[in-house]
Amino acid sequence: MTTDAATRRPLEARPRPPIPRQARETVEGIGRASKLWASLPRELSRAFHPHAEPMAKEILREVQLALPEYAHSLEGPAGKTIMHGVRQAILHCLDNLGNPAAPQEAWMAVFRQLGKVEFSAGRGLARLQSAYRVGGRAGWRYLASVSESMGLSTEFLCVGAEAVFSYVEEISTLSMQGYAAARARVAGTRARQRRQLLELLLTDPPASPEPVAALAATTGWTLPGRIAAVALAPRADQHQLEPPALDPEILVDLEGPRPCLLASVDLLAAEDLAAALPGWRAAIGPAVALPGAAQSLRWARRTVELATRGIIEAGPVTRATDHLETLWLLSDEFLIRELIRRHLAPLRDLTDKQRSRLSQTLLAWLRTSGTAPEIAGQLGVHPQTVRYRMRQLEDLFGERLDDPETRSELEIALRARQLLAGTEGW
């Protein structure tokens, strides 16, 4: 490469300014290349501008030789973006020569966009980053050849080489940022669509099958035959833990006021959920067909509520179907408390100890209709103690103990009272 003597002599004669110290210091992220270019004489920009287009063509030629797959990629809209990126990179470097105030955002946007293009095309970044490295080496060889023809100093060549390869690192970083941003945007959209699908499935009455199927197809969620909802309640240590890693086929809402999950029953093994949800108390609702999701969640939430209150003895993960009797008995607490007050009123004026003993004895008798020795064996007391208590109960309840319907209601009231013990006074 050559240039005319009129251009070359002033550059040879002009004393070269010292390279600022900060230009030699390592700068994390974006900016080091710009500082290096800015440390060089401004008139070099005018001298190199005529070489911008030939340099761009040489870089593209080298990239195509080293990476033949780019030959096809340079056609169409994607190819125009790549060509624009190469020209923009060269022009930015030239504008930056001796000019620390050169604007940065335009070239940064170009290389972020290239990262987004790669993501949209379903490719990784390895190919693009290889092209940057090949292009950087080709650009440096061209720059060194022109610099030699101009008689520029070794010091300039050293700073130029460092600037070129710093620039390659920076544009790789920018493309990674663009790639990550595009991926996050798609992930965010998918997450929002999945939350919408979860809300639609939990609608009561159930939503029509058509919109459910359409949204499931959009989000890539496979419609299962049988599903179950999982109600969640945070435990005290939850804030210290990482977000749970759950199967992608599990629909999740952890941000709402009443967190929950929904998935095929095959994905809801209690031991797996316990391992994946260390910061939560969970209750799995009954398995249902898809339109019954809201009912499954209703009973899952009731189960986790009773577990939190200590009415149900439960571990980190509980199945509603293991506590159907309790759920049925306490399905309406207002009515069951009215039943307790009405049928157990004869025990109200006794001491706590008397109520407890007589309640245990009466419930054992109602459940078994056994003899005094049989009931005494269950309660761990003497048969004569049972006889004495039964006489007390006959005095308190009278003929009601002979009525089958009343006996049934008494048993329900006593069993519910056992469950609710300590939650409300008599």
C-alpha positions as CSV (number, residue, x, y, z in Angstrom):
1,M,0.0,0.0,0.0
2,T,1.2,3.5,-0.8
3,T,0.2,7.1,-0.1
4,D,1.5,10.4,-1.6
5,A,4.6,12.1,-0.2
6,A,2.6,15.2,0.7
7,T,0.5,13.2,3.1
8,R,3.4,11.2,4.4
9,R,5.9,14.0,5.2
10,P,3.9,16.0,7.7
11,L,3.2,12.8,9.7
12,E,6.9,11.9,9.7
13,A,8.0,15.3,10.8
14,R,5.4,15.9,13.5
15,P,6.6,15.0,17.0
16,R,4.4,12.2,18.4
17,P,2.7,13.0,21.7
18,P,3.4,10.6,24.6
19,I,0.8,7.9,25.0
20,P,-1.3,8.8,28.1
21,R,-0.7,6.5,31.0
22,Q,-4.4,5.6,31.3
23,A,-4.3,4.3,27.7
24,R,-1.9,1.6,28.8
25,E,-4.0,0.6,31.9
26,T,-6.5,-2.2,31.8
27,V,-10.1,-1.0,31.7
28,E,-12.8,-3.5,32.4
29,G,-15.7,-3.7,29.9
30,I,-16.0,-1.2,27.1
31,G,-13.7,1.8,26.6
32,R,-10.1,0.6,26.5
33,A,-9.8,0.6,22.7
34,S,-11.3,4.1,22.5
35,K,-8.7,5.4,24.9
36,L,-5.9,3.8,22.9
37,W,-7.2,5.3,19.6
38,A,-7.6,8.7,21.3
39,S,-4.0,8.7,22.4
40,L,-2.8,8.8,18.7
41,P,-2.5,12.0,16.5
42,R,-5.7,13.3,15.1
43,E,-4.4,13.9,11.6
44,L,-4.0,10.1,11.2
45,S,-7.8,10.0,10.9
46,R,-7.7,12.0,7.7
47,A,-4.8,10.0,6.3
48,F,-6.6,6.6,6.9
49,H,-10.1,7.5,5.8
50,P,-9.4,6.8,2.1
51,H,-8.5,3.2,3.1
52,A,-11.8,2.5,5.0
53,E,-13.7,0.9,2.2
54,P,-10.8,-1.2,0.9
55,M,-10.1,-2.4,4.5
56,A,-13.7,-3.4,4.9
57,K,-13.6,-5.5,1.7
58,E,-10.4,-7.1,2.8
59,I,-11.8,-8.0,6.2
60,L,-15.0,-9.5,4.7
61,R,-12.9,-11.5,2.2
62,E,-10.7,-13.0,5.0
63,V,-13.8,-13.8,7.0
64,Q,-15.4,-15.7,4.1
65,L,-12.2,-17.6,3.4
66,A,-11.7,-18.6,7.0
67,L,-15.4,-19.2,7.7
68,P,-17.1,-20.4,4.4
69,E,-20.5,-20.5,6.1
70,Y,-20.4,-16.7,6.1
71,A,-20.4,-16.6,2.3
72,H,-24.1,-17.3,2.3
73,S,-24.8,-15.2,5.4
74,L,-23.6,-12.1,3.6
75,E,-26.7,-12.3,1.3
76,G,-30.0,-10.7,2.2
77,P,-30.9,-8.5,5.3
78,A,-28.5,-10.3,7.6
79,G,-25.7,-9.8,5.2
80,K,-26.4,-6.0,5.1
81,T,-26.3,-5.9,8.9
82,I,-22.9,-7.6,8.9
83,M,-21.5,-5.4,6.1
84,H,-22.8,-2.3,8.0
85,G,-21.2,-3.6,11.2
86,V,-17.7,-4.0,9.5
87,R,-17.9,-0.5,8.0
88,Q,-19.1,1.0,11.3
89,A,-16.3,-0.6,13.2
90,I,-13.7,0.9,10.9
91,L,-15.2,4.3,10.8
92,H,-15.6,4.5,14.5
93,C,-11.9,3.7,15.0
94,L,-10.9,6.3,12.5
95,D,-13.2,8.9,14.1
96,N,-11.8,8.0,17.5
97,L,-8.2,8.7,16.5
98,G,-7.0,11.7,18.6
99,N,-10.6,12.3,19.7
100,P,-11.5,11.1,23.2
101,A,-15.0,12.7,22.8
102,A,-16.0,10.5,19.8
103,P,-19.6,9.3,20.2
104,Q,-19.8,5.6,21.2
105,E,-23.4,4.6,21.2
106,A,-23.8,4.1,17.4
107,W,-21.1,1.4,17.0
108,M,-22.1,-0.2,20.3
109,A,-25.7,-0.5,19.1
110,V,-24.5,-2.2,15.9
111,F,-22.7,-5.0,17.6
112,R,-25.4,-5.6,20.2
113,Q,-27.8,-5.9,17.2
114,L,-25.5,-8.5,15.6
115,G,-25.8,-10.6,18.9
116,K,-29.6,-10.3,18.7
117,V,-29.5,-11.4,15.0
118,E,-27.6,-14.6,16.0
119,F,-30.1,-15.4,18.7
120,S,-33.0,-14.8,16.4
121,A,-31.4,-17.1,13.8
122,G,-31.2,-19.9,16.5
123,R,-27.4,-19.9,16.5
124,G,-24.9,-19.5,19.3
125,L,-22.2,-16.9,19.5
126,A,-19.2,-19.1,18.7
127,R,-19.3,-18.4,14.9
128,L,-19.7,-14.7,15.3
129,Q,-16.9,-14.4,17.7
130,S,-14.6,-16.4,15.4
131,A,-15.5,-14.0,12.6
132,Y,-14.5,-11.1,14.9
133,R,-11.1,-12.6,15.6
134,V,-10.5,-13.3,11.9
135,G,-11.7,-9.8,11.0
136,G,-9.5,-8.3,13.7
137,R,-6.4,-10.0,12.4
138,A,-7.2,-9.1,8.8
139,G,-7.8,-5.5,9.8
140,W,-4.6,-5.3,11.7
141,R,-2.6,-6.7,8.8
142,Y,-4.1,-4.1,6.5
143,L,-3.5,-1.3,9.0
144,A,0.1,-2.3,9.5
145,S,0.8,-2.4,5.8
146,V,-0.7,1.2,5.3
147,S,1.2,2.4,8.4
148,E,4.5,1.0,7.0
149,S,3.9,2.8,3.7
150,M,3.4,6.0,5.7
151,G,6.5,5.5,7.7
152,L,4.7,5.6,11.0
153,S,6.7,4.7,14.1
154,T,6.9,1.3,15.9
155,E,5.3,3.0,18.9
156,F,2.2,3.7,16.7
157,L,2.2,0.1,15.5
158,C,2.3,-1.2,19.1
159,V,-0.5,1.1,20.3
160,G,-2.5,0.3,17.1
161,A,-2.2,-3.5,17.6
162,E,-3.3,-3.2,21.2
163,A,-6.2,-1.0,20.2
164,V,-7.4,-3.4,17.4
165,F,-7.4,-6.5,19.6
166,S,-9.0,-4.6,22.5
167,Y,-11.7,-3.5,20.1
168,V,-12.3,-7.1,19.0
169,E,-12.8,-8.1,22.7
170,E,-15.2,-5.2,23.1
171,I,-17.4,-5.9,20.1
172,S,-17.5,-9.6,21.3
173,T,-18.7,-8.3,24.7
174,L,-21.3,-6.1,23.0
175,S,-22.7,-9.0,20.9
176,M,-22.9,-11.1,24.0
177,Q,-24.9,-8.4,25.7
178,G,-27.3,-8.2,22.7
179,Y,-27.6,-12.0,22.6
180,A,-28.4,-12.2,26.3
181,A,-30.9,-9.3,26.0
182,A,-32.7,-11.1,23.2
183,R,-32.8,-14.3,25.1
184,A,-34.0,-12.6,28.3
185,R,-36.8,-10.8,26.3
186,V,-38.0,-14.1,24.8
187,A,-37.8,-15.8,28.2
188,G,-39.7,-12.9,29.8
189,T,-42.4,-13.2,27.1
190,R,-42.6,-16.9,27.6
191,A,-42.8,-16.5,31.4
192,R,-45.6,-14.0,31.1
193,Q,-47.5,-16.3,28.7
194,R,-47.2,-19.2,31.1
195,R,-48.5,-17.1,33.9
196,Q,-51.5,-16.2,31.7
197,L,-52.0,-19.9,30.9
198,L,-51.9,-20.8,34.6
199,E,-54.5,-18.1,35.4
200,L,-56.7,-19.3,32.5
201,L,-56.5,-22.9,33.8
202,L,-57.4,-21.9,37.3
203,T,-60.5,-19.9,36.2
204,D,-63.6,-21.0,38.0
205,P,-65.9,-21.8,36.2
206,P,-63.4,-23.4,33.8
207,A,-62.4,-21.6,30.6
208,S,-63.3,-23.0,27.2
209,P,-60.9,-25.6,25.9
210,E,-60.0,-23.7,22.7
211,P,-58.2,-20.7,24.3
212,V,-56.5,-23.0,26.7
213,A,-55.2,-25.2,23.9
214,A,-54.1,-22.2,21.9
215,L,-52.1,-20.6,24.7
216,A,-50.6,-23.9,25.7
217,A,-49.4,-24.3,22.1
218,T,-47.9,-20.8,22.1
219,T,-46.0,-21.4,25.3
220,G,-44.9,-25.0,24.4
221,W,-46.8,-26.5,27.3
222,T,-48.1,-30.1,26.8
223,L,-51.7,-30.4,27.9
224,P,-51.7,-33.4,30.4
225,G,-54.6,-35.8,30.9
226,R,-54.6,-35.5,34.7
227,I,-53.2,-32.6,36.7
228,A,-52.9,-31.4,40.2
229,A,-52.4,-28.0,41.8
230,V,-49.8,-27.3,44.5
231,A,-50.5,-24.6,47.0
232,L,-47.4,-22.9,48.6
233,A,-46.8,-21.1,51.8
234,P,-43.3,-19.5,52.5
235,R,-41.3,-20.7,55.4
236,A,-39.2,-18.4,57.6
237,D,-35.9,-19.2,55.8
238,Q,-37.2,-18.8,52.2
239,H,-35.6,-15.4,51.6
240,Q,-32.2,-16.9,52.2
241,L,-32.6,-19.5,49.4
242,E,-32.2,-19.6,45.7
243,P,-35.3,-19.6,43.5
244,P,-36.4,-23.2,43.0
245,A,-35.3,-25.2,39.9
246,L,-38.5,-26.9,38.7
247,D,-39.3,-29.0,35.7
248,P,-40.2,-26.7,32.7
249,E,-43.5,-28.5,32.3
250,I,-44.6,-27.2,35.8
251,L,-46.5,-23.9,35.5
252,V,-45.4,-21.6,38.3
253,D,-46.6,-18.5,40.1
254,L,-44.2,-17.6,42.9
255,E,-44.7,-13.8,42.8
256,G,-48.4,-13.6,43.4
257,P,-50.1,-13.1,46.8
258,R,-51.1,-16.8,46.9
259,P,-48.2,-18.8,45.2
260,C,-49.0,-22.0,43.4
261,L,-47.9,-24.6,40.9
262,L,-49.8,-26.7,38.3
263,A,-48.6,-29.7,36.5
264,S,-49.3,-33.2,35.3
265,V,-49.6,-35.6,38.3
266,D,-46.6,-37.5,37.0
267,L,-44.4,-34.5,37.8
268,L,-45.5,-34.0,41.3
269,A,-43.7,-36.6,43.4
270,A,-43.7,-35.3,47.0
271,E,-40.0,-36.1,47.6
272,D,-39.0,-34.3,44.4
273,L,-41.0,-31.2,45.3
274,A,-39.5,-31.3,48.8
275,A,-36.0,-31.2,47.4
276,A,-36.9,-28.5,44.8
277,L,-38.8,-26.3,47.3
278,P,-36.7,-26.1,50.5
279,G,-38.0,-22.6,51.3
280,W,-41.7,-23.5,51.0
281,R,-44.4,-25.5,52.7
282,A,-46.4,-27.2,49.9
283,A,-49.7,-29.1,49.6
284,I,-50.6,-31.1,46.6
285,G,-54.3,-31.0,45.6
286,P,-56.4,-34.0,44.3
287,A,-55.7,-35.2,40.8
288,V,-58.3,-34.0,38.4
289,A,-59.0,-33.6,34.7
290,L,-57.9,-30.2,33.2
291,P,-61.2,-28.4,33.8
292,G,-61.0,-29.2,37.5
293,A,-57.7,-27.3,38.2
294,A,-59.4,-24.7,40.3
295,Q,-61.0,-27.3,42.5
296,S,-57.6,-29.1,43.0
297,L,-56.1,-25.8,44.0
298,R,-58.9,-25.0,46.4
299,W,-58.3,-28.1,48.4
300,A,-54.5,-27.8,48.1
301,R,-54.8,-24.3,49.7
302,R,-57.1,-25.6,52.4
303,T,-54.6,-28.3,53.2
304,V,-51.7,-26.0,53.4
305,E,-53.7,-23.6,55.6
306,L,-54.6,-26.4,58.1
307,A,-51.0,-27.6,58.0
308,T,-49.8,-24.1,58.8
309,R,-52.2,-23.9,61.7
310,G,-51.0,-27.2,63.1
311,I,-54.4,-28.9,62.6
312,I,-53.0,-31.3,60.1
313,E,-49.7,-33.0,61.0
314,A,-47.6,-32.5,57.9
315,G,-44.1,-32.4,56.5
316,P,-42.7,-29.9,53.9
317,V,-45.0,-31.5,51.3
318,T,-48.5,-32.8,52.1
319,R,-51.1,-34.5,49.9
320,A,-54.7,-33.4,50.3
321,T,-55.9,-36.9,49.7
322,D,-54.1,-38.1,52.8
323,H,-56.4,-35.9,54.9
324,L,-59.8,-36.2,53.2
325,E,-61.7,-36.8,56.5
326,T,-60.2,-33.7,58.1
327,L,-60.9,-31.6,55.0
328,W,-64.5,-32.8,54.9
329,L,-65.1,-32.3,58.6
330,L,-63.6,-28.7,58.5
331,S,-64.8,-27.8,55.0
332,D,-67.0,-25.1,56.7
333,E,-65.6,-24.1,60.0
334,F,-68.4,-21.7,60.9
335,L,-71.0,-24.5,60.6
336,I,-68.9,-27.1,62.3
337,R,-68.3,-24.8,65.3
338,E,-72.1,-24.3,65.5
339,L,-72.5,-28.0,65.5
340,I,-69.9,-28.3,68.3
341,R,-71.6,-25.6,70.4
342,R,-75.0,-27.2,69.9
343,H,-74.3,-30.9,70.5
344,L,-71.5,-30.5,73.1
345,A,-73.3,-27.8,75.1
346,P,-73.7,-30.3,78.1
347,L,-69.9,-30.3,78.6
348,R,-69.5,-26.5,78.5
349,D,-69.7,-25.9,82.3
350,L,-67.1,-28.6,83.2
351,T,-63.5,-28.0,83.9
352,D,-61.0,-28.5,81.0
353,K,-59.8,-31.8,82.6
354,Q,-63.4,-33.1,83.0
355,R,-64.3,-32.1,79.4
356,S,-61.2,-33.8,78.0
357,R,-61.8,-37.1,79.8
358,L,-65.5,-37.3,79.1
359,S,-65.0,-36.3,75.5
360,Q,-62.4,-39.1,75.0
361,T,-64.7,-41.6,76.6
362,L,-67.8,-40.6,74.7
363,L,-66.0,-40.6,71.3
364,A,-64.5,-44.1,72.0
365,W,-68.0,-45.4,72.9
366,L,-69.6,-43.8,69.8
367,R,-67.0,-45.2,67.5
368,T,-67.0,-48.8,68.9
369,S,-70.2,-49.3,70.9
370,G,-67.9,-51.5,72.9
371,T,-68.1,-52.7,76.5
372,A,-66.4,-51.0,79.4
373,P,-63.4,-53.3,79.3
374,E,-62.9,-52.7,75.5
375,I,-63.2,-49.0,75.9
376,A,-60.9,-49.1,78.9
377,G,-58.3,-50.9,76.8
378,Q,-58.4,-48.2,74.2
379,L,-58.1,-45.4,76.7
380,G,-55.6,-47.0,79.1
381,V,-57.8,-46.8,82.2
382,H,-59.7,-49.2,84.5
383,P,-63.1,-50.5,83.3
384,Q,-64.7,-49.1,86.5
385,T,-63.4,-45.7,85.4
386,V,-65.2,-46.1,82.1
387,R,-68.4,-47.1,83.8
388,Y,-68.2,-44.1,86.1
389,R,-67.7,-41.7,83.2
390,M,-70.5,-43.2,81.2
391,R,-72.9,-42.7,84.1
392,Q,-71.8,-39.0,84.0
393,L,-72.4,-38.8,80.3
394,E,-75.8,-40.3,80.6
395,D,-76.7,-37.7,83.2
396,L,-75.4,-34.9,80.9
397,F,-76.9,-36.1,77.6
398,G,-79.8,-38.2,78.7
399,E,-82.0,-39.8,76.0
400,R,-79.9,-38.2,73.2
401,L,-77.4,-41.0,73.6
402,D,-80.1,-43.5,72.5
403,D,-80.9,-41.6,69.2
404,P,-78.9,-42.9,66.2
405,E,-79.0,-39.6,64.4
406,T,-77.9,-37.7,67.4
407,R,-75.1,-40.1,68.1
408,S,-73.8,-39.6,64.6
409,E,-73.8,-35.8,65.0
410,L,-72.1,-36.1,68.4
411,E,-69.4,-38.2,66.8
412,I,-68.8,-35.6,64.1
413,A,-68.8,-32.8,66.7
414,L,-66.3,-34.6,68.9
415,R,-64.0,-35.5,66.1
416,A,-64.1,-31.9,64.8
417,R,-63.5,-30.6,68.3
418,Q,-60.4,-32.8,68.6
419,L,-59.0,-31.3,65.4
420,L,-59.8,-27.7,66.5
421,A,-58.7,-28.1,70.1
422,G,-57.0,-24.9,71.2
423,T,-58.2,-22.8,68.3
424,E,-61.3,-21.4,70.1
425,G,-62.8,-21.6,73.6
426,W,-65.9,-23.6,74.4
